Amino acid sequence: MQSAAGAMNRYLDIRETVSLINQELSNDRLYASLIEARPTLYSDDKTLPSLPVSVLNVMQSGRSGKRTFLTSAESVVQQTSIPFGLIVSGSYSVQVTVK
């Protein structure tokens, strides 16, 4: 999502471009993420996790200018990685309900 948000804006300055490159994940590691059902907004190289729905509605209604935003219904709470030394591809999700 972050890469797609950056690709939508074709006029990123060097600082934003370097920031996006630094956020790329390596494909020789196994990543495990704990996510929460709260919206995340991506704009250029910025990520706004756990955004309140009221703020998201105002931003998407166009009151914030003519900027285009990408949103996801989830926010990453915690992420870890394990080095493999081999190329890893694919994904798997497990839903866990915490009461």
N, C-alpha and C positions, 0 to 999 in steps of 0.2 A: 504494500500500500504506500509506503514512504517513497519508493522509487516511482510509482505511478503518479503520485502527487508532484514530484519533482519534474517528471516528464511533461505534465500538463502545462507547466510554466517554462516556455522555451528560453526565457531570458534570465537565468539564474546568474548571480555574480559568482566570483571565484570562491568566496567564503561559503556560500550556500552549496556550491558544487562539491567542495571538499567535505563539508558536513554530511552530505548524502553518501559520498563514497565511504566515509568512515563508519556509516551505519549499516553497510552491506554485511551480510553474514557469510562466513566461509563455508564451503561445501565439504570440508573434511572434518566436520564436527557434528555431533548429535546434539540438537537443541531440545530442551524441555521447557515449556512455558506454562505457567499457571495464569489462566485468563478469567476475567470477571465480566458479567453481562452488563457492562456500562459502555456507552458510546465513546469512541476515539475519533478525533478529527485530525486529518493530515493536510497540511498546507505547505507547499514547497519543501523545505528541509525541516519543518517544525512538526512536532507531534504533541497533541493536546489530549492526554488520556483522561478517562473518567470525567468527561465533560458533562455538566448538568444538562438535562434535556431542554430546559428553558433557554439556556445560552445557545445550544446547538440549533434550536428552532429560529432564533433571531439571526444567527449567522447564515443559515441556509435560506432565509426569507429574502436575502438581498440587501438588507439594511447595512451590511458591513462593507458595501462597495461592490465592485464587479469581479471580485476574486472568486475562483472556483475551488471548492473544497471537496476532498474525498472523506468519507466517513466509514467507520466499521462499527458494528454493534458490540464489539468486545474491546476490552482494555487489558493489556498484559500487566499483571500484578508482580510476577517474579519470573525471571528467565535464567537458566543455567545452561552450560554446554559441557560436553565431554569430548576431548580430542580422540579421533579415530585413526588418523594417518591414512585413511582411504576415502574415496569419494562416497558420500552418502546422499541418497536422493529419496524423495517420497515424504509422506507425512501420515500420521495416525493420531486420532483424537479419542480421548476417553472422557466422558462426562461424569463428574463427581458432584453430588449434591451435599452441601454442608448445612447442617441444621444447628 
